[in-house]
Amino acid sequence: MKRAVERVTLAEIAKAAGVSVATVDRVLNGRASVSSKRMELVYGAARALNYHGLPTLRSRLPVKQPIVRIGVALRRRHHAFYMAIESALRSAATRCSDAEVDLKIVCQSNNTAQEAASLIQKLAESCHVIALMAPDHSAVSDAVKVAREKNVFTFSLLSDFAIDARQAYLGVDNRKAGRTAAWGASHTAQRPGALAIVVGSHGYLAQEMREAGFRSYIRERQPEFTVVDTLVSAESEDDVRHGVERLLGKREDIVGIYVASGGVEGALEALRRKARTGKVALICNELTPLSREAVAERAATMIIATPVEQLTQQLVTEAVHTVNGRGEELSKPGPIPFELYVSENI
């Protein structure tokens, strides 16, 4: 029964809460840190006893943050770039002050639209927000729309898709990245000649836009260079190596290569086997220990990199904002400026 006439003592609160008087005193006066569980026990006992200082105790209680569950599907999880994204994501989730972020990270086994759609469906069962890199395909768009009907919001990560249904795109301006790669290749090539582009799949808008940007820059600004047919490699190191080796074997006029996707390891090995290392300007995609070493040793010319820390912080911030606002307005964060690395600033 609650007491209203006699003043309740700290000892009585401590006994009812099952803690020490010192703990009650620390909670009441904020003199030292006390676990959230013990603070709630003290508050519950004080409330039951009708403690006169209840408003003060209530003000000491930590504010419960909403839980935001973010499901992220990463490609090639054991690749250095995606490992960096996962690590940065976990750090960004820990730093978030507007919500308790619960991350669920899964790995994509292939690059198909069907797998991406399936992952969206599965993650939508337990998450508030989904982020992934996927092909721009009707199966993916349909999955995003179904998830949205369940109040689950999807962000396209690094490569855009389902533009009419996803919440927002998070990544760099891929057309500008492609034009910058063309600038780098044409300005560092030893002479005018033929340039090559390597992509993983044209199903990804990021790679299609990088290729389009590359070709448009050469067409508009460097007509003394030509661009050969694009190599499609499925982002496999072996496929890239075989493709680049065949190209170098057929054409002595290749003076620059832009790897617009994964698999730069294969391009480096092909240049080494053909004794063309340092003779062909190689532009890499994303900063990894291997691409960093290649640029430092001048086996590669330039790296066009996504700022991972900024990307992951933006994802967590946008996800929490969207869930808290229930996605009433489409977020338009805009592309993230990419970073450039050459031998002099690596």
PyMOL commands that set and color helices and strands:
alter all, ss='L'
color gray80, all
select helices_A, chain A and resi 10-17+21-29+36-48+54-60+80-95+113-123+138-149+174-188+205-221+237-250+264-273+289-296+308-325
alter helices_A, ss='H'
color red, helices_A
select strands_A, chain A and resi 67-75+100-108+129-132+153-157+168-170+194-199+226-227+231-232+254-259+281-285+302-305+339-341
alter strands_A, ss='S'
color yellow, strands_A
deselect
rebuild
show_as cartoon
